[in-house]
Amino acid sequence: MNNLQTCLKRLGACQKGLEWAGRHDDVLDAWWACPRGDWLLWLAVKLGVARRTTVFAACECARVALPFTEDERVRTAIILAEQKASGDRDVGIEDLLVAAEDCREAALDAGCYADYAGANSAYAAMYCVKSAMTPGRAKEEAAAVAEAVAEAAADAASSQTEGDKARIVMHLVCSYIVRNRIDDDHIVSPWRRRFCAVKQ
């Protein structure tokens, strides 16, 4: 196990992520090479990147899935999460709870019609809202946004083969979004502070 894997394991990274990290020794190299936005969001929240920043990144990922649904509850939830992250005091926890429940219902409604792409789009928005209001589980919720977006793209494809390709592409799209929102220093500085005893 290399240095990067050792540190990620201490953070609680999943086995698949640890296996991928075996190809990289340096966190910055891995950050720029990572093909999955959900992993990047997870790491950013784990390292204490500002909630505002991670929520905006998650919401931007969720917006990529909006073409897969016509349910306005989904767009409304994303907007509310962005407003909350921007410090809008008119958006309270109750508003977010309602929006999260609306998205859950939107996902169930879509699922009833076998519209799984629409359902996953709704789940992505639901996780955006939850990432904006759930401190203790923010890392899981933020990562779940990008995962749901990738699944929405896969579900919208015309075949399993095309779906597998679409999933990979959407993971990449989300990784670009996250890196564009979260600069290197927001990752490297807290990483070095946390793992100063581990050679990088």
N, C-alpha and C positions, 0 to 999 in steps of 0.2 A: 504494500500500500504506500503510495507516494504522499508527499507533504499535503498536497491539496485534498486528497481523499481523507487523510487523517483529520484535517480541520473540518471538512464537510460532514464527516461522520460524527464529530463532536457536536455539530449543529443539528444533527438529526436528519441528514439527507437520505432520500430513498435509495434502495439498492441499485436501481437502474441509473440514477444520477451518479452514484459513486462509481459504477463501472465506466460510465462515459468519462468521468473526471480523471480516470487513470491515464488518459492520453495527454494530460496537461499537468504541469507542475506549478504554474504561476496563476494566481486568481484573476489577474487582468487578462491574461491570454485566454483563460477559460471563459471569462465574461464575454469577450468579443467573439469567441468561437461557438458559444453555446447556441444550439439550434432551436431552443424551446423557451418561449416567453414565460411559461408557467414556472419553470425552474428559476429563471432570473427574478421574477417577482417574489418567489419564495425566499430567495437569498437576500434580496433587498430588504424585505421586511425583517428577516432574521437579524440582519446587520444593523437594524435601527434607522433605516432611511426614513425621512419624515413621512408621516401618514399622508399629508397632502400630496406629496410627490408620487407615492405608490398608488394612491387611489386614482389620481389623474391618469397614470399609466394604465391601470386596469380598465378604467372607463374608455380610454382610447382603443384598447384592445376590443372591448365589448362592442364598440361602435362599428367595428369591422363586420360584425355578424348581423347588423341591422337589416341588410338586404335579404336575409333569410326569414324575416317575419314582417307582418303588417300590423301586428298588435301594438297599439300606441302605449300600452302599459310598459312595454320594454323600454322604449325611448324615454318615457317619463321618468322611469327609475334611474336610468343612467344620468339624466340631467340633475335629478335630486342629489345623487351621490356626488356629482361634480360641484353642485352648489354648496353642499355640506363641507366638502374638502376645501373650498375656496373661503370658508369662514362665514357663510351666509347664516346669520342668526335666526332668520325666519324659517329655516329648515330644522325641525326638531327630531328627536329620536322617534317620536310617534309617527311622524311623516315617513321616516325611513322604514319603520316596521310595517306600515301599511303598504309602501312600495314593494318591499320584499315579498309580502304575502300576495300582492297583485301579480308579481312576476311568477311566483310559485303556481298560482292559479292559471296564469297564461300558459305556463309550461304544460300543466295538466290538460288544459283545453286543447293545446296543439297535439299533445300525445294521443288524445281521443280520436284524432283524425289521421293518426300515423304521420303527423308532420314533425318528425324528430329534429329536423334542422331548426324549425321554429321553437321547439321545446328547449333545445340547448341554447338558443339565442336568449330566451327568457331566463334560463338559469344563469347565463353569463351576467345579465343585468342584475339578477337577484344577488349574486355574489359580490358585484360592485357595491351595492347598497350595504351588504353585510360587512364588507371590508372597511367601509366608512364609519361603521358604528360598533365594531366588535374588537376591542384592543387585544384581548387574549388569544383570539383565533384569526387575527388579521392575515397571518402568513398563509394559512390554509385557504382562506376566502379569496385573497388576491390571486393566488396561484390557480384556484379553481376557475376564475374568470377566463384566463387564457386557455385552459384545458377545455372548457365548455365551448369556446369559440372555435377551437380546432375540431371538436366533435360536430359542431353545427355544419362546418364546411364539408366534413366527411359525409354527413347524413344527406346533404344537398346534392351529392354527386349521383351520377346515373348508374354507377356500378361499384362493387366493392373495390376493384382495382383503382378506379378513378377516385374513390373515396379515400383510399390509403394515401394516394398522392396529394389530394386536397388537404388532408390532415397535416402532412409534413410541411406543405407550403404555408398553411395557416400558422403552424407553430413558428415557422421562420418569420412570417410577417409580424407576429406578436413579439418575437425576440427583437426585431428591429425597432418596434415601437418603444419597448421598454428601454433599450439602450439609448434611444433618442431622448427619452424623458429623464433618464437617470445617468448622470455623467460619471466618468471613471472615479473621480475623487470621492464620490458618495459611497463607493464600494471599497476602494483600496484603503482609504484612511481607517474606517472602522474595522476592516479586516486585519490590518496591521496592529491596531490597538488591541484587538481581541487575541490575536495569535502571534504576538511579538516574540514569544519563545520558540516559535516554529520558523525555521529558515524558509524564506520565500524566494 
